Amino acid sequence: MATVRISPDKTDHPDVLDYDREAARYDATRGGDARADEAAGAIESLLASSAGRVARVADIGCGTAIVTVRLLRPGRSVVGIDRSAGMAAIARGRLPGRIMLGDLTRLPLASGSVDAVTMVWLLHLLPAAVVTKAVAEAGRVLSRGGLLITTVGKNDAAFGGTARDDAAAIVAPVRSRFDHEQADRLDLVTGLGGRQGLALAAQATFVGRGQGRSPRRWRKLLAAGGWAGPRRRAGSRSRRCAPTWPGCPIRTGSGLSRCISSRRCVNA
């Protein structure tokens, strides 16, 4: 088996990118190999915590499979699943015969058929109702003792990290005043997992290489009403607080992403 990752379409979430059109430039604008190496390393550290042998992995929302391909090991079967035909076309170049088109709420996998499911940079794109279905579906296809590995708090990454981001430090206090419910928040994801007999097993972090924001990019984001993901309150005017920075040196960090593994209970 292989790894599965799925890109939502506009019917799931009208605010997400058109991934068919974005596919050709996706890796180059998202940190490329350096970021993929970091993510795959974190996933491997969590797979190593498995109580048993991980022979079958499914990466849900695999996108271009730039991370998925790095999970291949002797004796381990990996498949990638994505809803975007454009993403899947590029992914097949990396993993011929191992990529499927599919819906994360109806995975084309048999119940209990994989030892690990990975969902990287996925849940933050989805409405809460779809996240609930995605976690439930992951629980369905996992074998007893299997692991669900997913990134959490994706949109908080810009406000953490080992390399300080001066712009994020300025924005953070203002951001905290606005409502920003995130469907991939740690407590929400672990709570959903608990309903499926999944218990938090381990956590890991990795640096989002190539994900730093320049002052110009920060200003554009804020002027558009964005806070690196969180939703603003109705009627709030982010344009009024979009800062300008003089042309002086400023540090931009890469952000620190967090991923977790949850183990399916043997009795579940």
MARGU-333990 format. One record per atom (N, C-alpha, C): x negated, y negated, z; residue in three letters. Coordinates in steps of 0.05 Angstrom, whole numbers, padded with zeros to 5 digits, always signed. Example, Ala and Ser with C-alpha at 12.3 -4.5 7.8 and 13.67 -1.06 7.14 Angstrom:
BEGIN
-00264+00114+00156ALA/-00246+00090+00156ALA/-00264+00066+00156ALA/-00257+00045+00142SER/-00273+00021+00143SER/-00258-00001+00157SER/
REM end
This chain:
BEGIN
-00017+00024+00000MET/+00000+00000+00000MET/-00018-00024+00000MET/-00006-00048+00000ALA/-00023-00072-00002ALA/-00012-00094+00015ALA/-00020-00119+00009THR/-00012-00142+00025THR/+00009-00158+00011THR/+00028-00170+00026VAL/+00051-00184+00015VAL/+00053-00213+00024VAL/+00054-00232+00007ARG/+00061-00260+00015ARG/+00081-00270-00005ARG/+00100-00286+00004ILE/+00122-00295-00014ILE/+00125-00325-00014ILE/+00127-00337-00037SER/+00132-00366-00040SER/+00161-00370-00042SER/+00173-00387-00025PRO/+00202-00393-00027PRO/+00208-00408-00052PRO/+00233-00407-00061ASP/+00240-00423-00084ASP/+00258-00446-00075ASP/+00267-00462-00094LYS/+00282-00486-00087LYS/+00309-00480-00074LYS/+00320-00456-00078THR/+00346-00450-00066THR/+00342-00445-00036THR/+00318-00436-00028ASP/+00313-00431+00001ASP/+00307-00457+00015ASP/+00292-00475+00002HIS/+00282-00499+00015HIS/+00277-00520-00007HIS/+00295-00539-00010PRO/+00293-00558-00033PRO/+00269-00576-00031PRO/+00255-00577-00009ASP/+00232-00596-00006ASP/+00205-00583-00013ASP/+00204-00557-00019VAL/+00178-00545-00024VAL/+00170-00550-00053VAL/+00144-00545-00058LEU/+00133-00548-00085LEU/+00145-00529-00104LEU/+00143-00535-00130ASP/+00149-00516-00151ASP/+00124-00500-00155ASP/+00123-00476-00143TYR/+00098-00460-00143TYR/+00091-00449-00170TYR/+00111-00446-00188ASP/+00104-00437-00215ASP/+00087-00458-00228ASP/+00094-00483-00225ARG/+00078-00504-00238ARG/+00052-00510-00223ARG/+00052-00505-00197GLU/+00029-00511-00180GLU/+00008-00490-00181GLU/+00015-00466-00191ALA/-00002-00443-00189ALA/-00030-00447-00201ALA/-00032-00460-00224ALA/-00058-00463-00238ALA/-00078-00479-00222ALA/-00068-00498-00206ARG/-00086-00515-00191ARG/-00085-00510-00161ARG/-00070-00490-00153TYR/-00066-00486-00124TYR/-00091-00481-00109TYR/-00108-00462-00117ASP/-00132-00456-00102ASP/-00151-00480-00101ASP/-00154-00494-00123ALA/-00173-00516-00124ALA/-00165-00539-00106ALA/-00140-00542-00101THR/-00130-00564-00084THR/-00124-00555-00056THR/-00130-00530-00048ARG/-00124-00520-00022ARG/-00148-00508-00008ARG/-00172-00517-00014GLY/-00196-00507+00000GLY/-00210-00484-00013GLY/-00197-00472-00034GLY/-00210-00451-00049GLY/-00222-00428-00033GLY/-00245-00418-00042ASP/-00257-00394-00030ASP/-00265-00399-00001ASP/-00274-00422+00006ALA/-00283-00428+00033ALA/-00260-00425+00053ALA/-00237-00436+00046ARG/-00214-00434+00064ARG/-00204-00405+00065ARG/-00204-00392+00042ALA/-00195-00364+00041ALA/-00213-00346+00058ALA/-00239-00351+00057ASP/-00257-00335+00073ASP/-00251-00338+00103ASP/-00245-00363+00111GLU/-00239-00368+00139GLU/-00213-00353+00148GLU/-00193-00355+00131ALA/-00167-00342+00137ALA/-00170-00312+00138ALA/-00184-00301+00118ALA/-00187-00272+00118ALA/-00203-00262+00142ALA/-00223-00277+00150GLY/-00238-00270+00174GLY/-00221-00269+00199GLY/-00203-00288+00202ALA/-00186-00288+00225ALA/-00167-00264+00224ALA/-00156-00258+00200ILE/-00138-00236+00197ILE/-00153-00210+00204ILE/-00177-00207+00195GLU/-00192-00182+00201GLU/-00197-00179+00230GLU/-00202-00201+00244SER/-00206-00199+00273SER/-00181-00189+00287SER/-00158-00197+00277LEU/-00133-00187+00289LEU/-00127-00159+00281LEU/-00133-00151+00256LEU/-00129-00123+00248LEU/-00147-00105+00265LEU/-00170-00114+00273ALA/-00189-00098+00289ALA/-00177-00092+00316ALA/-00157-00108+00325SER/-00145-00103+00351SER/-00123-00082+00350SER/-00118-00072+00326SER/-00097-00051+00323SER/-00104-00026+00339SER/-00083-00014+00351ALA/-00088+00010+00367ALA/-00094+00034+00349ALA/-00086+00033+00324GLY/-00091+00055+00306GLY/-00104+00046+00280GLY/-00107+00064+00261ARG/-00119+00058+00235ARG/-00099+00042+00218ARG/-00109+00021+00206VAL/-00093+00004+00188VAL/-00099+00012+00159VAL/-00082+00029+00148ALA/-00087+00040+00121ALA/-00070+00026+00100ALA/-00048+00014+00109ARG/-00029+00002+00089ARG/-00022-00026+00099ARG/-00029-00046+00082VAL/-00024-00074+00089VAL/-00006-00087+00068VAL/+00013-00104+00077ALA/+00030-00119+00058ALA/+00027-00149+00065ALA/+00019-00165+00045ASP/+00015-00194+00049ASP/+00039-00208+00037ASP/+00057-00219+00053ILE/+00081-00231+00044ILE/+00076-00260+00036ILE/+00084-00267+00012GLY/+00079-00294+00002GLY/+00049-00296-00006GLY/+00039-00277-00021CYS/+00011-00275-00026CYS/+00000-00297-00044CYS/+00018-00312-00057GLY/+00009-00333-00074GLY/-00010-00323-00096GLY/-00034-00335-00098THR/-00053-00327-00119THR/-00070-00303-00110THR/-00065-00292-00086ALA/-00079-00269-00075ALA/-00108-00276-00069ALA/-00115-00301-00065ILE/-00142-00308-00059ILE/-00150-00298-00031ILE/-00130-00296-00013VAL/-00135-00284+00014VAL/-00131-00254+00012VAL/-00110-00246-00001THR/-00102-00218-00003THR/-00125-00200-00012THR/-00139-00208-00033VAL/-00160-00192-00044VAL/-00183-00188-00024VAL/-00186-00206-00005ARG/-00207-00204+00015ARG/-00201-00184+00037ARG/-00176-00174+00037LEU/-00168-00155+00057LEU/-00173-00126+00048LEU/-00180-00122+00023LEU/-00186-00095+00013LEU/-00210-00083+00027LEU/-00208-00058+00035ARG/-00229-00043+00048ARG/-00228-00014+00039ARG/-00250+00001+00039PRO/-00248+00029+00034PRO/-00228+00042+00053PRO/-00210+00058+00042GLY/-00190+00071+00059GLY/-00166+00054+00066GLY/-00165+00029+00056ARG/-00143+00011+00062ARG/-00129+00003+00036ARG/-00103+00007+00034SER/-00088-00001+00011SER/-00074-00027+00017SER/-00077-00046-00002VAL/-00066-00073+00001VAL/-00048-00080-00023VAL/-00024-00091-00017VAL/-00007-00101-00038VAL/+00001-00130-00032VAL/+00006-00146-00052GLY/+00016-00173-00049GLY/+00043-00177-00061GLY/+00060-00191-00047ILE/+00087-00196-00057ILE/+00092-00227-00056ILE/+00102-00237-00078ASP/+00108-00266-00080ASP/+00133-00270-00097ASP/+00148-00290-00092ARG/+00172-00296-00107ARG/+00165-00312-00133ARG/+00143-00327-00132SER/+00136-00343-00155SER/+00122-00327-00177SER/+00134-00328-00201ALA/+00122-00313-00223ALA/+00095-00326-00231ALA/+00093-00352-00228GLY/+00068-00365-00235GLY/+00045-00357-00216GLY/+00051-00357-00190MET/+00031-00348-00171MET/+00024-00318-00175MET/+00045-00302-00180ALA/+00040-00273-00183ALA/+00023-00268-00208ALA/+00026-00283-00229ALA/+00010-00279-00253ALA/-00020-00283-00247ALA/-00027-00303-00231ILE/-00055-00307-00223ILE/-00064-00285-00204ILE/-00046-00278-00186ALA/-00053-00257-00166ALA/-00060-00230-00180ALA/-00045-00224-00201ARG/-00050-00199-00215ARG/-00078-00198-00228ARG/-00089-00221-00234GLY/-00117-00222-00244GLY/-00137-00213-00222GLY/-00130-00218-00197ARG/-00147-00210-00175ARG/-00142-00182-00165ARG/-00116-00174-00166LEU/-00108-00148-00156LEU/-00090-00134-00176LEU/-00101-00124-00198PRO/-00084-00111-00219PRO/-00069-00087-00207PRO/-00043-00086-00213GLY/-00027-00064-00204GLY/-00019-00064-00175GLY/-00026-00086-00161ARG/-00020-00087-00132ARG/-00003-00111-00125ARG/+00008-00125-00145ILE/+00024-00149-00139ILE/+00053-00144-00149ILE/+00072-00151-00132MET/+00100-00148-00138MET/+00115-00175-00135MET/+00135-00179-00151LEU/+00153-00201-00146LEU/+00174-00192-00126LEU/+00181-00209-00107GLY/+00200-00200-00087GLY/+00209-00223-00069GLY/+00230-00218-00054ASP/+00242-00237-00035ASP/+00234-00229-00007ASP/+00224-00248+00009LEU/+00215-00241+00035LEU/+00238-00233+00054LEU/+00262-00238+00046THR/+00285-00228+00063THR/+00295-00201+00054THR/+00284-00191+00031ARG/+00292-00165+00021ARG/+00267-00153+00008ARG/+00248-00145+00024LEU/+00222-00135+00013LEU/+00226-00109-00002LEU/+00212-00106-00024PRO/+00213-00081-00040PRO/+00196-00059-00028PRO/+00200-00054-00002LEU/+00184-00035+00013LEU/+00203-00018+00030LEU/+00196+00007+00034ALA/+00212+00025+00051ALA/+00208+00018+00080ALA/+00227+00024+00096SER/+00226+00020+00125SER/+00203+00036+00137SER/+00187+00023+00154GLY/+00165+00037+00168GLY/+00142+00045+00149GLY/+00139+00032+00126SER/+00120+00041+00106SER/+00092+00028+00107SER/+00089+00007+00124VAL/+00063-00006+00124VAL/+00053-00009+00153VAL/+00026-00010+00156ASP/+00014-00012+00183ASP/+00010-00041+00191ASP/+00010-00060+00172ALA/+00007-00088+00178ALA/+00021-00105+00157ALA/+00034-00126+00166VAL/+00046-00146+00148VAL/+00032-00172+00154VAL/+00023-00187+00134THR/+00011-00213+00138THR/+00028-00234+00125THR/+00031-00257+00138MET/+00046-00280+00127MET/+00029-00304+00134MET/+00013-00313+00114VAL/-00006-00335+00119VAL/+00004-00360+00104VAL/+00006-00383+00119TRP/+00014-00409+00107TRP/+00042-00405+00093TRP/+00060-00392+00107LEU/+00086-00387+00095LEU/+00110-00397+00112LEU/+00111-00390+00138LEU/+00134-00396+00154LEU/+00140-00425+00157LEU/+00119-00442+00156HIS/+00123-00471+00159HIS/+00138-00483+00136HIS/+00140-00469+00113LEU/+00154-00478+00090LEU/+00184-00473+00091LEU/+00193-00456+00109LEU/+00219-00445+00108LEU/+00238-00457+00129LEU/+00264-00457+00123PRO/+00284-00465+00143PRO/+00285-00444+00165PRO/+00294-00451+00189ALA/+00294-00433+00212ALA/+00309-00407+00206ALA/+00331-00410+00192ALA/+00348-00386+00187ALA/+00332-00366+00170ALA/+00316-00376+00150VAL/+00301-00358+00133VAL/+00278-00346+00148VAL/+00266-00361+00166VAL/+00244-00350+00183VAL/+00255-00327+00200VAL/+00278-00330+00210THR/+00291-00308+00226THR/+00293-00283+00210THR/+00303-00286+00185LYS/+00306-00263+00167LYS/+00279-00251+00159LYS/+00259-00268+00155ALA/+00233-00259+00147ALA/+00220-00242+00169ALA/+00221-00251+00193VAL/+00210-00236+00216VAL/+00224-00209+00219VAL/+00251-00210+00216ALA/+00266-00185+00219ALA/+00258-00165+00197ALA/+00255-00175+00172GLU/+00247-00158+00150GLU/+00219-00146+00154GLU/+00201-00163+00164ALA/+00174-00153+00170ALA/+00175-00131+00191ALA/+00192-00134+00211GLY/+00195-00113+00231GLY/+00206-00088+00220GLY/+00224-00090+00200ARG/+00235-00066+00187ARG/+00214-00049+00173ARG/+00196-00062+00158VAL/+00177-00047+00142VAL/+00153-00038+00157VAL/+00149-00048+00182LEU/+00126-00040+00198LEU/+00130-00012+00210LEU/+00108+00003+00210SER/+00108+00029+00223SER/+00107+00024+00254SER/+00112+00044+00269ARG/+00110+00042+00298ARG/+00081+00036+00306ARG/+00078+00015+00322GLY/+00051+00007+00330GLY/+00038-00012+00309GLY/+00053-00018+00287GLY/+00043-00035+00266GLY/+00041-00064+00275GLY/+00026-00080+00260LEU/+00021-00108+00267LEU/+00034-00127+00247LEU/+00046-00149+00257LEU/+00054-00171+00241LEU/+00035-00194+00247LEU/+00021-00203+00227ILE/+00001-00225+00230ILE/+00011-00249+00214ILE/+00013-00271+00228THR/+00024-00295+00215THR/+00011-00320+00226THR/+00008-00341+00209THR/-00001-00367+00219THR/+00023-00380+00234THR/+00017-00396+00254VAL/+00037-00410+00269VAL/+00028-00439+00272VAL/+00047-00457+00276GLY/+00041-00485+00280GLY/+00024-00497+00258GLY/+00030-00489+00233LYS/+00013-00498+00210LYS/+00010-00528+00209LYS/+00031-00542+00213ASN/+00030-00571+00209ASN/+00017-00586+00232ASN/+00010-00572+00253ASP/-00005-00584+00275ASP/-00035-00582+00270ASP/-00043-00567+00249ALA/-00072-00562+00245ALA/-00088-00588+00240ALA/-00075-00608+00227ALA/-00089-00633+00222ALA/-00096-00648+00247ALA/-00083-00641+00269PHE/-00087-00656+00294PHE/-00105-00641+00314PHE/-00118-00620+00304GLY/-00136-00605+00321GLY/-00161-00599+00304GLY/-00178-00582+00314GLY/-00202-00574+00298GLY/-00227-00583+00312GLY/-00249-00570+00303THR/-00275-00575+00314THR/-00287-00601+00304THR/-00280-00608+00279ALA/-00289-00633+00268ALA/-00268-00655+00272ALA/-00274-00675+00288ARG/-00254-00695+00295ARG/-00245-00710+00270ARG/-00219-00715+00268ASP/-00208-00731+00246ASP/-00199-00757+00258ASP/-00213-00779+00251ASP/-00207-00805+00263ASP/-00179-00814+00257ASP/-00170-00810+00232ALA/-00143-00818+00224ALA/-00122-00803+00240ALA/-00126-00777+00244ALA/-00106-00761+00259ALA/-00105-00771+00288ALA/-00128-00779+00299ALA/-00129-00789+00327ALA/-00112-00814+00329ALA/-00111-00831+00308ILE/-00095-00855+00309ILE/-00066-00849+00306ILE/-00060-00829+00289VAL/-00032-00823+00282VAL/-00018-00807+00304VAL/-00034-00790+00318ALA/-00022-00770+00337ALA/-00003-00783+00358ALA/-00011-00804+00372PRO/+00007-00815+00392PRO/+00034-00825+00381PRO/+00033-00836+00356VAL/+00058-00845+00344VAL/+00075-00821+00336VAL/+00062-00801+00325ARG/+00076-00777+00316ARG/+00091-00764+00339ARG/+00080-00764+00363SER/+00092-00750+00385SER/+00119-00763+00393SER/+00124-00787+00384ARG/+00150-00800+00391ARG/+00173-00791+00373ARG/+00167-00777+00352PHE/+00188-00769+00333PHE/+00195-00739+00336PHE/+00220-00733+00331ASP/+00228-00705+00331ASP/+00213-00690+00309ASP/+00202-00667+00315HIS/+00189-00652+00294HIS/+00191-00622+00300HIS/+00215-00612+00299GLU/+00219-00584+00303GLU/+00206-00568+00280GLU/+00190-00549+00287GLN/+00176-00533+00267GLN/+00185-00504+00269GLN/+00193-00493+00247ALA/+00204-00465+00247ALA/+00182-00445+00252ALA/+00156-00453+00249ASP/+00135-00434+00255ASP/+00121-00439+00281ASP/+00135-00452+00300ARG/+00124-00457+00326ARG/+00119-00431+00341ARG/+00097-00429+00356LEU/+00089-00404+00368LEU/+00111-00392+00385LEU/+00124-00407+00402ASP/+00144-00395+00419ASP/+00168-00385+00403ASP/+00175-00399+00382LEU/+00198-00391+00365LEU/+00191-00365+00351LEU/+00167-00363+00339VAL/+00160-00339+00324VAL/+00158-00315+00343VAL/+00146-00318+00366THR/+00143-00295+00384THR/+00171-00287+00395THR/+00188-00307+00398GLY/+00215-00300+00407GLY/+00230-00284+00387GLY/+00228-00292+00361LEU/+00240-00277+00340LEU/+00229-00249+00338LEU/+00202-00247+00342GLY/+00190-00221+00341GLY/+00200-00203+00363GLY/+00204-00214+00387GLY/+00214-00199+00409GLY/+00241-00185+00403GLY/+00257-00199+00388ARG/+00283-00186+00380ARG/+00280-00162+00363ARG/+00257-00160+00349GLN/+00251-00138+00331GLN/+00232-00117+00344GLN/+00228-00119+00370GLY/+00211-00100+00384GLY/+00182-00106+00379GLY/+00175-00132+00373LEU/+00147-00139+00368LEU/+00137-00155+00392LEU/+00114-00148+00403ALA/+00103-00161+00426ALA/+00077-00174+00419ALA/+00072-00199+00428LEU/+00048-00213+00421LEU/+00024-00197+00431LEU/+00005-00193+00412ALA/-00018-00176+00418ALA/-00044-00192+00420ALA/-00049-00211+00402ALA/-00074-00226+00402ALA/-00071-00251+00386ALA/-00090-00269+00389GLN/-00090-00295+00374GLN/-00118-00300+00363GLN/-00119-00315+00341ALA/-00144-00323+00329ALA/-00141-00351+00317ALA/-00163-00365+00313THR/-00162-00390+00299THR/-00183-00391+00277THR/-00178-00408+00257PHE/-00197-00411+00236PHE/-00196-00440+00225PHE/-00218-00449+00215VAL/-00220-00477+00204VAL/-00209-00478+00176VAL/-00191-00497+00172GLY/-00179-00501+00145GLY/-00198-00516+00127GLY/-00218-00503+00116ARG/-00238-00516+00099ARG/-00225-00530+00076ARG/-00234-00554+00070GLY/-00224-00570+00048GLY/-00197-00582+00053GLY/-00187-00582+00078GLN/-00161-00592+00083GLN/-00161-00620+00097GLN/-00184-00632+00099GLY/-00185-00659+00112GLY/-00170-00679+00095GLY/-00159-00700+00109ARG/-00144-00721+00096ARG/-00160-00747+00097ARG/-00163-00760+00074SER/-00176-00786+00073SER/-00156-00807+00085SER/-00166-00831+00093PRO/-00148-00852+00102PRO/-00127-00859+00081PRO/-00135-00859+00056ARG/-00115-00865+00035ARG/-00093-00844+00033ARG/-00101-00819+00036ARG/-00081-00797+00035ARG/-00063-00799+00060ARG/-00074-00805+00083TRP/-00058-00808+00107TRP/-00037-00830+00103TRP/-00046-00853+00093ARG/-00028-00875+00089ARG/-00005-00868+00070ARG/-00012-00854+00048LYS/+00008-00846+00029LYS/+00029-00828+00042LYS/+00019-00809+00058LEU/+00036-00790+00072LEU/+00056-00804+00091LEU/+00045-00823+00107LEU/+00061-00837+00126LEU/+00081-00855+00112LEU/+00073-00869+00091ALA/+00091-00886+00077ALA/+00114-00872+00065ALA/+00110-00846+00058ALA/+00131-00829+00047ALA/+00149-00818+00069ALA/+00143-00823+00094GLY/+00159-00814+00116GLY/+00151-00787+00127GLY/+00126-00778+00121GLY/+00117-00752+00130GLY/+00098-00754+00153GLY/+00098-00732+00170TRP/+00080-00731+00193TRP/+00065-00705+00192TRP/+00054-00698+00168ALA/+00040-00672+00165ALA/+00060-00649+00171ALA/+00085-00653+00162GLY/+00104-00631+00165GLY/+00128-00637+00181GLY/+00126-00649+00205PRO/+00150-00653+00222PRO/+00170-00671+00209PRO/+00195-00667+00215ARG/+00216-00684+00204ARG/+00219-00709+00221ARG/+00224-00731+00209ARG/+00228-00756+00225ARG/+00258-00758+00232ARG/+00264-00774+00252ARG/+00291-00778+00259ARG/+00306-00794+00238ARG/+00332-00788+00236ALA/+00348-00803+00216ALA/+00346-00833+00223ALA/+00341-00849+00202GLY/+00340-00877+00206GLY/+00313-00888+00214GLY/+00294-00871+00220SER/+00268-00881+00227SER/+00254-00892+00203SER/+00236-00911+00206ARG/+00223-00924+00184ARG/+00193-00921+00186ARG/+00183-00899+00175SER/+00154-00894+00176SER/+00138-00914+00161SER/+00150-00927+00141ARG/+00135-00946+00125ARG/+00124-00969+00142ARG/+00139-00976+00162ARG/+00131-00999+00179ARG/+00107-00993+00196ARG/+00102-00967+00201CYS/+00079-00961+00218CYS/+00057-00947+00202CYS/+00059-00947+00176ALA/+00038-00935+00159ALA/+00013-00953+00161ALA/-00009-00944+00173PRO/-00031-00961+00179PRO/-00049-00966+00154PRO/-00065-00986+00155THR/-00085-00990+00135THR/-00112-00990+00149THR/-00132-00979+00136TRP/-00159-00978+00148TRP/-00178-00994+00130TRP/-00196-01009+00143PRO/-00217-01023+00127PRO/-00235-01003+00113PRO/-00250-01013+00094GLY/-00268-00995+00079GLY/-00293-00989+00095GLY/-00290-00975+00116CYS/-00313-00968+00133CYS/-00314-00937+00136CYS/-00337-00926+00143PRO/-00340-00898+00146PRO/-00320-00887+00167PRO/-00308-00865+00160ILE/-00288-00853+00178ILE/-00290-00823+00176ILE/-00288-00809+00198ARG/-00290-00780+00199ARG/-00264-00767+00192ARG/-00265-00747+00175THR/-00242-00731+00168THR/-00247-00702+00174THR/-00230-00691+00191GLY/-00234-00663+00199GLY/-00219-00644+00181GLY/-00225-00618+00184SER/-00212-00598+00167SER/-00188-00585+00181SER/-00185-00589+00207GLY/-00162-00578+00221GLY/-00167-00550+00229GLY/-00154-00542+00251LEU/-00157-00515+00262LEU/-00130-00501+00261LEU/-00129-00480+00245SER/-00104-00464+00242SER/-00104-00441+00262SER/-00080-00434+00270ARG/-00077-00411+00289ARG/-00061-00389+00277ARG/-00070-00365+00281CYS/-00054-00342+00273CYS/-00051-00322+00296CYS/-00030-00307+00296ILE/-00025-00288+00317ILE/-00018-00261+00306ILE/-00022-00240+00322SER/-00013-00214+00315SER/+00007-00204+00336SER/+00028-00192+00326SER/+00049-00181+00344SER/+00052-00151+00337SER/+00051-00135+00357ARG/+00052-00106+00353ARG/+00080-00095+00356ARG/+00088-00078+00337ARG/+00114-00065+00340ARG/+00112-00043+00361ARG/+00130-00045+00380CYS/+00129-00025+00401CYS/+00134+00003+00390CYS/+00121+00022+00402VAL/+00123+00050+00393VAL/+00152+00060+00395VAL/+00167+00050+00415ASN/+00194+00059+00419ASN/+00214+00043+00403ASN/+00205+00022+00389ALA/+00224+00005+00374ALA/+00233+00019+00349ALA/
REM end
